Amino acid sequence: MRFISGLKNLSKKRILLVIVILFIVCWFLFAFVIDLFPNITFKRYFLIFLAILAGFTFILFIISFVIPIDKMGVIIIIISVVLTLPVMYIFGGIINIFTIFCYIANIIITAFFAFKFCMDTSIKVDDYFYSKKGSRILTRIIEFVVFFLLSWWFTSLTMRFFLSFANPYVQSLARVFFNLFLIGLTLLGILLIRLLFTKKFAAYISFFNLLTFFYVLYIIIDLWAEFIFLDAAGYDLLAFVIDFLLFLYIIGSIYDRVDYIKEKLKIFRADTVALFIILMKLIVQIIEILRELNPPADIIPGLVLQAQILWIFFMVFTLIVGIYTIFRHNEGKSS
């Protein structure tokens, strides 16, 4: 896939690659190893290291507006390291505001790239069927029908499952999948209208709807994982793999669009955007550790709010960008 070529471009950026590797190592430690050390002192040292890495990344992020990361020599890196702690102390108030911004941005960007992954994957599969000239009509019709039936079947099973509970709040989760299915039907309706007028068949939409179902199901399971799984180690591994692959997909997609970013965003280079993504993820990990060290009296409302915001933005991207993609899609040509 195209994001892999973007990751190859990232491997040529030594400074950025080192930061990415350090972040991934810290992420892995937070996801698994930190639970093996109940000692609060260890967690605090780990938190301090993450904060310093985030501060260093923040300074590079600011410098990258003026100097491309490729042109940052050893002197600039050393100066950035020396300035990390003083800058964190002097601009603590501004950094706190920026932290909130990063936390919200993480939810929005995660929702967008989750949508993009679902869209890109479904189009790639449809392009494969389209490339087979002798059977493209039959296989794409089968693709459309089979994935639509699977999407309808999984949605029906999930809705019945949540409605079987006596708890009204659990029952309300069925509405989430009902609304998701309505959005899917809307996209299918627009597809059929476009087919009537242009004779172009965006068959990928039914597979896209199925992928969005699984992602929304993952959001809900992730929200209640601690209450669903008695031994969460296996799920933690699965969640880490999913989030890790999505992170690589985001970074790879950025470096696959270097020229596009330079043309459209002007003052933002791909390196600047990548540094922001890494900084954003670092801040999320810091907030999670702080939440473990100083848990609020009731953590559930905050988790529910986060999942709701993620769900809302994912659905907005699914509906609005999905409609736009249907109209501009050309069979056999990935956008």
C-alpha positions in Angstrom: 0.0 0.0 0.0 1.1 3.6 -0.6 1.7 4.4 3.1 4.6 1.8 3.0 6.5 4.0 0.6 5.9 6.9 3.0 7.5 4.8 5.8 10.5 4.2 3.6 10.8 8.0 3.1 10.6 8.4 6.9 13.6 6.0 7.4 15.8 8.5 5.6 15.1 11.1 8.3 17.5 10.1 11.0 16.5 12.5 13.8 12.8 11.8 13.2 13.4 8.1 13.0 15.2 8.1 16.4 12.3 10.0 17.9 9.8 7.6 16.4 11.7 4.5 17.7 12.0 6.1 21.2 8.3 6.8 21.2 7.4 3.2 20.1 9.6 1.7 22.8 8.0 4.0 25.4 4.6 3.1 24.0 5.3 -0.6 24.3 6.7 -0.2 27.8 3.6 1.7 28.8 1.2 -0.9 27.3 2.8 -4.0 28.8 5.9 -3.6 31.0 4.7 -0.8 33.3 1.9 -3.1 34.6 4.6 -5.6 35.8 6.1 -2.8 38.1 3.5 -1.8 40.6 6.1 0.5 42.2 4.8 4.1 41.8 8.4 5.4 41.8 9.2 3.5 38.6 6.0 4.9 36.9 7.0 8.5 37.9 10.5 8.1 36.5 8.9 6.7 33.3 6.6 9.7 33.2 9.5 12.2 33.6 11.3 10.5 30.7 8.2 10.8 28.5 7.7 14.4 29.5 11.4 15.3 28.6 11.0 13.5 25.3 7.8 15.4 24.6 9.5 18.7 25.5 12.4 17.9 23.2 10.0 17.0 20.4 8.0 20.2 21.0 11.2 22.3 20.6 12.0 20.5 17.3 8.4 21.0 16.2 8.8 24.8 16.7 12.2 24.9 15.0 10.9 22.9 12.0 8.8 25.9 11.0 12.0 27.7 10.2 14.6 25.0 9.5 13.8 21.7 7.8 14.6 18.7 9.9 17.1 17.5 7.2 19.1 20.6 7.8 19.2 20.5 11.6 22.8 19.8 12.4 24.4 18.5 15.6 24.6 22.0 17.1 20.8 22.6 16.7 20.1 19.2 18.3 22.4 19.9 21.2 20.8 23.3 21.7 17.4 21.7 21.6 18.4 19.2 24.3 19.8 21.9 26.5 16.7 24.1 26.1 14.2 21.3 26.8 13.9 21.7 30.6 14.1 25.6 30.7 11.5 25.9 27.9 9.2 23.4 29.8 9.5 25.4 33.0 9.2 28.9 31.5 6.3 28.1 29.1 4.6 25.6 31.3 1.2 27.5 31.0 1.3 27.6 27.2 2.4 24.0 27.0 -0.6 23.0 29.2 -3.0 24.7 26.8 -1.1 23.0 23.9 -1.5 19.7 25.7 -5.3 20.0 25.7 -5.2 20.9 22.0 -3.1 17.9 21.2 -5.4 15.6 23.2 -8.4 16.8 21.2 -6.5 16.7 17.9 -5.5 13.1 18.6 -9.2 12.1 18.7 -10.0 14.0 15.4 -6.9 12.8 13.5 -7.4 9.2 14.7 -11.0 9.3 13.5 -10.0 10.7 10.1 -7.2 8.2 9.4 -9.4 5.3 10.7 -11.9 6.5 8.1 -9.2 6.8 5.5 -7.9 3.3 6.2 -11.4 1.9 5.7 -11.8 3.8 2.5 -8.4 3.1 1.0 -8.6 -0.6 1.8 -12.1 -1.0 0.3 -11.1 0.9 -2.9 -7.9 -1.2 -3.2 -10.0 -4.4 -3.1 -12.4 -3.0 -5.6 -9.6 -1.9 -7.9 -8.3 -5.5 -7.8 -11.6 -6.9 -9.0 -11.8 -4.1 -11.7 -8.4 -5.0 -13.0 -9.7 -8.4 -14.1 -11.3 -7.3 -17.4 -13.0 -10.7 -18.2 -14.9 -11.0 -14.9 -15.0 -7.4 -13.5 -18.7 -7.0 -13.9 -19.7 -10.3 -12.2 -17.0 -10.1 -9.4 -17.8 -6.5 -8.5 -21.5 -7.2 -8.3 -20.8 -10.2 -6.1 -18.4 -8.0 -4.0 -21.1 -5.4 -3.6 -23.9 -7.9 -2.6 -21.8 -10.1 -0.4 -20.3 -7.3 1.7 -23.6 -5.6 2.0 -25.2 -8.8 3.3 -22.4 -9.3 5.7 -22.6 -5.7 6.9 -26.4 -6.1 7.4 -26.0 -9.4 9.2 -23.3 -8.3 11.6 -25.2 -5.1 12.4 -28.4 -7.0 13.1 -26.6 -9.5 15.4 -24.9 -6.7 17.3 -28.1 -4.7 17.7 -30.0 -7.7 19.0 -27.1 -8.5 21.4 -27.2 -5.0 23.0 -31.0 -4.9 23.1 -31.0 -8.2 25.0 -29.7 -6.4 28.1 -32.0 -5.0 30.7 -29.7 -2.0 31.3 -31.1 1.0 29.3 -27.5 2.4 28.8 -26.3 -0.9 27.2 -29.5 -1.0 25.1 -28.7 2.5 23.8 -25.5 1.1 22.2 -27.8 -0.6 19.7 -28.8 2.9 18.4 -25.1 3.5 17.6 -25.0 0.7 15.1 -28.5 1.5 13.8 -27.3 5.1 13.0 -24.2 3.6 11.4 -26.3 1.4 9.2 -28.5 4.3 8.2 -25.3 6.2 7.1 -24.3 3.1 5.2 -27.7 3.0 3.5 -27.4 6.7 2.6 -24.1 6.1 0.9 -25.6 3.1 -1.0 -28.5 5.3 -2.1 -26.1 8.0 -3.4 -24.1 5.2 -5.1 -27.2 4.0 -7.0 -28.3 7.5 -8.0 -24.8 8.1 -9.4 -25.0 4.7 -11.2 -28.2 5.7 -12.9 -26.8 9.0 -14.2 -23.1 8.2 -14.9 -23.1 4.4 -15.3 -20.2 4.2 -12.9 -20.4 1.7 -10.1 -18.6 2.5 -6.8 -18.9 -1.1 -5.6 -16.4 -0.6 -2.8 -19.0 1.1 -0.6 -20.5 -2.1 0.8 -17.0 -3.3 1.9 -16.3 0.1 3.3 -19.5 -0.1 5.4 -18.4 -3.4 6.7 -15.0 -2.1 7.8 -16.6 1.0 9.5 -18.8 -1.5 11.4 -15.8 -3.3 12.8 -14.0 -0.1 13.7 -17.0 1.3 15.6 -17.3 -2.1 17.4 -13.6 -1.8 18.3 -14.3 1.7 19.8 -17.0 0.3 22.0 -15.1 -2.8 23.1 -12.0 -0.7 23.8 -14.2 1.5 26.0 -15.4 -1.4 28.2 -12.4 -3.7 27.9 -11.5 -3.6 31.6 -15.1 -4.7 32.4 -15.5 -7.3 29.6 -12.2 -9.2 29.8 -11.2 -11.0 33.0 -7.6 -11.3 31.8 -7.0 -8.2 29.6 -3.5 -9.1 28.6 -4.6 -10.7 25.3 -6.8 -7.8 24.5 -4.1 -5.2 25.4 -1.8 -6.9 22.9 -4.6 -6.7 20.2 -5.3 -3.1 21.0 -1.7 -2.2 21.0 -1.2 -3.8 17.5 -4.3 -2.0 16.1 -3.2 1.4 17.5 0.4 0.8 16.5 -0.5 -0.1 12.9 -2.9 3.0 12.7 0.0 5.2 13.9 2.3 3.7 11.2 -0.4 4.3 8.7 -0.8 7.9 9.7 3.0 8.6 9.6 3.3 6.7 6.3 0.4 8.5 4.7 2.0 11.9 5.7 5.3 11.0 4.0 3.5 9.6 1.0 2.0 13.1 0.5 5.1 15.2 1.0 4.6 17.3 -2.2 0.9 17.6 -1.6 1.4 18.9 2.0 4.1 21.4 0.8 1.7 22.7 -1.9 -1.5 22.9 0.1 -0.3 23.7 3.6 2.5 26.1 2.6 4.1 26.8 6.0 3.7 23.2 7.2 6.3 20.7 6.0 5.7 16.9 6.2 8.4 16.8 9.0 6.5 19.4 11.0 3.2 17.5 10.7 5.0 14.2 11.6 6.5 15.8 14.7 3.1 17.1 15.7 1.6 13.6 15.3 4.4 12.1 17.5 4.1 14.9 20.0 0.3 14.4 20.1 0.7 10.6 20.8 3.4 11.3 23.5 1.0 13.6 25.3 -1.8 11.1 25.1 0.5 8.5 26.8 1.5 11.0 29.5 -2.2 11.8 30.2 -2.9 8.1 30.5 -0.1 7.6 33.0 -1.2 10.6 35.0 -4.7 9.1 35.1 -3.3 5.8 36.5 -1.2 7.6 39.1 -4.0 10.0 40.1 -7.2 8.3 39.1 -10.4 10.5 39.3 -13.2 9.3 41.5 -15.2 8.2 38.5 -13.2 7.6 35.4 -16.1 6.2 33.2 -17.6 9.6 32.2 -14.3 10.8 30.8 -13.8 7.6 28.8 -17.4 7.7 27.5 -16.9 11.3 26.4 -13.7 10.5 24.6 -15.4 7.5 22.8 -18.4 9.7 21.9 -16.2 12.4 20.4 -14.2 9.8 18.4 -17.5 8.3 17.2 -19.0 11.6 16.2 -15.9 12.7 14.1 -15.6 9.2 12.6 -19.3 9.3 11.5 -18.9 12.9 10.1 -15.9 11.8 8.0 -17.8 8.7 7.0 -20.9 10.6 5.8 -19.5 13.8 4.3 -16.1 12.6 2.9 -17.8 9.3 1.9 -20.3 11.1 -0.2 -17.6 13.2 -1.8 -15.5 10.1 -2.5 -18.4 8.4 -4.3 -18.9 11.3 -6.7 -15.2 11.6 -7.5 -14.3 7.9 -7.6 -13.2 6.5 -10.9 -13.3 2.7 -11.2 -9.8 1.1 -11.2 -8.1 4.3 -10.1 -7.3 4.7 -6.4 -7.6 8.3 -5.2 
